[in-house]
């Protein structure tokens, strides 16, 4: 899968350093896959769930964190919409939260 806006990963790695290894593990594994549909994705990521039209929720670091990704199975592309702690996740609407465009200006330290 092609992950659009890779800068989002760098941003979240810096924001949540305690999630660095599990988030990078997810990222590197996900890049190697070509999921044609949600069933294929679910076979690899058993705890993944789908919300809305094309958003997939991943549990990261034993469900300490949640990752919301928009997946286009036809184009084999995805982009990260949101990442945060489970507690932060409980305060948002996973179906409607929008990508924080400020991340586009992020520069790694």
C-alpha atoms as a printed R data frame, in Angstrom:
    type eleno elety resid chain resno       x       y      z
1   ATOM     1    CA   UNK     A     1   0.000   0.000  0.000
2   ATOM     2    CA   UNK     A     2   1.199   3.466 -0.772
3   ATOM     3    CA   UNK     A     3   0.938   5.774  2.219
4   ATOM     4    CA   UNK     A     4   0.313   9.351  1.189
5   ATOM     5    CA   UNK     A     5   1.678  12.145  3.398
6   ATOM     6    CA   UNK     A     6   4.451  10.174  5.047
7   ATOM     7    CA   UNK     A     7   5.197  13.303  7.022
8   ATOM     8    CA   UNK     A     8   2.252  12.374  9.263
9   ATOM     9    CA   UNK     A     9   4.171   9.345 10.535
10  ATOM    10    CA   UNK     A    10   7.172  11.526 11.390
11  ATOM    11    CA   UNK     A    11   4.915  14.014 13.157
12  ATOM    12    CA   UNK     A    12   3.234  11.364 15.286
13  ATOM    13    CA   UNK     A    13   6.528   9.625 16.077
14  ATOM    14    CA   UNK     A    14   7.765  12.856 17.598
15  ATOM    15    CA   UNK     A    15   4.490  13.654 19.341
16  ATOM    16    CA   UNK     A    16   4.218  10.152 20.877
17  ATOM    17    CA   UNK     A    17   7.789   8.856 21.331
18  ATOM    18    CA   UNK     A    18   6.597   5.982 23.521
19  ATOM    19    CA   UNK     A    19   4.677   4.648 20.504
20  ATOM    20    CA   UNK     A    20   7.644   4.901 18.128
21  ATOM    21    CA   UNK     A    21   8.498   1.216 17.745
22  ATOM    22    CA   UNK     A    22   4.931  -0.133 17.374
23  ATOM    23    CA   UNK     A    23   3.919   2.693 15.014
24  ATOM    24    CA   UNK     A    24   6.998   2.178 12.828
25  ATOM    25    CA   UNK     A    25   6.337  -1.568 12.855
26  ATOM    26    CA   UNK     A    26   2.772  -0.977 11.622
27  ATOM    27    CA   UNK     A    27   4.008   1.469  8.982
28  ATOM    28    CA   UNK     A    28   6.704  -0.833  7.586
29  ATOM    29    CA   UNK     A    29   4.372  -3.837  7.520
30  ATOM    30    CA   UNK     A    30   1.525  -1.884  5.926
31  ATOM    31    CA   UNK     A    31   3.774  -0.560  3.148
32  ATOM    32    CA   UNK     A    32   4.548  -4.130  2.065
33  ATOM    33    CA   UNK     A    33   0.888  -5.118  1.621
34  ATOM    34    CA   UNK     A    34  -1.487  -4.710 -1.309
35  ATOM    35    CA   UNK     A    35  -4.918  -5.151  0.226
36  ATOM    36    CA   UNK     A    36  -7.650  -5.413 -2.392
37  ATOM    37    CA   UNK     A    37 -10.464  -5.154  0.190
38  ATOM    38    CA   UNK     A    38 -11.197  -4.872  3.883
39  ATOM    39    CA   UNK     A    39 -11.472  -8.654  4.305
40  ATOM    40    CA   UNK     A    40  -7.855  -9.071  3.198
41  ATOM    41    CA   UNK     A    41  -6.770  -6.295  5.543
42  ATOM    42    CA   UNK     A    42  -8.755  -7.838  8.409
43  ATOM    43    CA   UNK     A    43  -7.043 -11.200  7.828
44  ATOM    44    CA   UNK     A    44  -3.707  -9.502  8.564
45  ATOM    45    CA   UNK     A    45  -4.893  -7.027 11.192
46  ATOM    46    CA   UNK     A    46  -7.509  -8.947 13.156
47  ATOM    47    CA   UNK     A    47  -8.301  -6.054 15.485
48  ATOM    48    CA   UNK     A    48  -8.835  -3.541 12.681
49  ATOM    49    CA   UNK     A    49 -12.317  -2.148 12.271
50  ATOM    50    CA   UNK     A    50 -13.918  -0.095  9.553
51  ATOM    51    CA   UNK     A    51 -15.947   3.048 10.126
52  ATOM    52    CA   UNK     A    52 -17.658   5.239  7.606
53  ATOM    53    CA   UNK     A    53 -16.981   4.651  3.942
54  ATOM    54    CA   UNK     A    54 -13.288   3.871  3.940
55  ATOM    55    CA   UNK     A    55 -11.745   4.567  7.327
56  ATOM    56    CA   UNK     A    56  -9.925   1.815  9.141
57  ATOM    57    CA   UNK     A    57  -9.090   1.932 12.841
58  ATOM    58    CA   UNK     A    58  -5.934   0.141 13.974
59  ATOM    59    CA   UNK     A    59  -4.962  -0.683 17.539
60  ATOM    60    CA   UNK     A    60  -1.329   0.234 18.136
61  ATOM    61    CA   UNK     A    61   0.824  -0.866 21.073
62  ATOM    62    CA   UNK     A    62  -1.669  -3.256 22.603
63  ATOM    63    CA   UNK     A    63  -4.552  -0.832 22.112
64  ATOM    64    CA   UNK     A    64  -2.785   1.972 24.024
65  ATOM    65    CA   UNK     A    65  -3.058   4.013 20.818
66  ATOM    66    CA   UNK     A    66  -5.491   4.241 17.939
67  ATOM    67    CA   UNK     A    67  -4.671   5.002 14.323
68  ATOM    68    CA   UNK     A    68  -7.289   6.163 11.817
69  ATOM    69    CA   UNK     A    69  -6.373   5.593  8.194
70  ATOM    70    CA   UNK     A    70  -8.360   6.295  5.055
71  ATOM    71    CA   UNK     A    71  -7.839   3.386  2.676
72  ATOM    72    CA   UNK     A    72  -8.540   3.339 -1.048
73  ATOM    73    CA   UNK     A    73  -8.382  -0.346 -1.936
74  ATOM    74    CA   UNK     A    74  -8.738   0.269 -5.694
75  ATOM    75    CA   UNK     A    75  -5.761   2.624 -5.785
76  ATOM    76    CA   UNK     A    76  -3.777   0.640 -3.172
77  ATOM    77    CA   UNK     A    77  -3.287   3.900 -1.310
78  ATOM    78    CA   UNK     A    78  -3.902   5.147  2.193
79  ATOM    79    CA   UNK     A    79  -3.392   8.232  4.253
80  ATOM    80    CA   UNK     A    80  -3.217   8.706  7.975
81  ATOM    81    CA   UNK     A    81  -6.031  10.858  9.269
82  ATOM    82    CA   UNK     A    82  -5.364  10.738 13.000
83  ATOM    83    CA   UNK     A    83  -3.232   9.060 15.673
84  ATOM    84    CA   UNK     A    84  -3.452   9.348 19.432
85  ATOM    85    CA   UNK     A    85  -3.939   7.633 22.748
86  ATOM    86    CA   UNK     A    86  -6.991   5.492 23.367
87  ATOM    87    CA   UNK     A    87  -8.185   8.129 25.844
88  ATOM    88    CA   UNK     A    88  -7.884  10.854 23.169
89  ATOM    89    CA   UNK     A    89  -9.638   8.574 20.674
90  ATOM    90    CA   UNK     A    90 -12.631   8.288 23.001
91  ATOM    91    CA   UNK     A    91 -13.117  12.066 22.689
92  ATOM    92    CA   UNK     A    92 -13.280  12.232 18.885
93  ATOM    93    CA   UNK     A    93 -15.643  11.020 16.195
94  ATOM    94    CA   UNK     A    94 -13.629   8.580 14.072
95  ATOM    95    CA   UNK     A    95 -16.061   8.924 11.161
96  ATOM    96    CA   UNK     A    96 -15.778  12.699 10.872
97  ATOM    97    CA   UNK     A    97 -12.417  13.799 12.270
98  ATOM    98    CA   UNK     A    98 -10.346  15.505  9.604
99  ATOM    99    CA   UNK     A    99  -6.647  15.360  8.863
100 ATOM   100    CA   UNK     A   100  -4.809  18.189 10.609
101 ATOM   101    CA   UNK     A   101  -3.360  20.114  7.671
102 ATOM   102    CA   UNK     A   102  -0.764  21.729  9.972
103 ATOM   103    CA   UNK     A   103   1.070  18.407  9.736
104 ATOM   104    CA   UNK     A   104   1.884  19.289  6.118
105 ATOM   105    CA   UNK     A   105   4.197  22.019  7.442
106 ATOM   106    CA   UNK     A   106   5.876  19.730  9.964
107 ATOM   107    CA   UNK     A   107   9.669  19.499  9.797
108 ATOM   108    CA   UNK     A   108  11.387  16.687 11.698
109 ATOM   109    CA   UNK     A   109  13.831  17.806 14.354
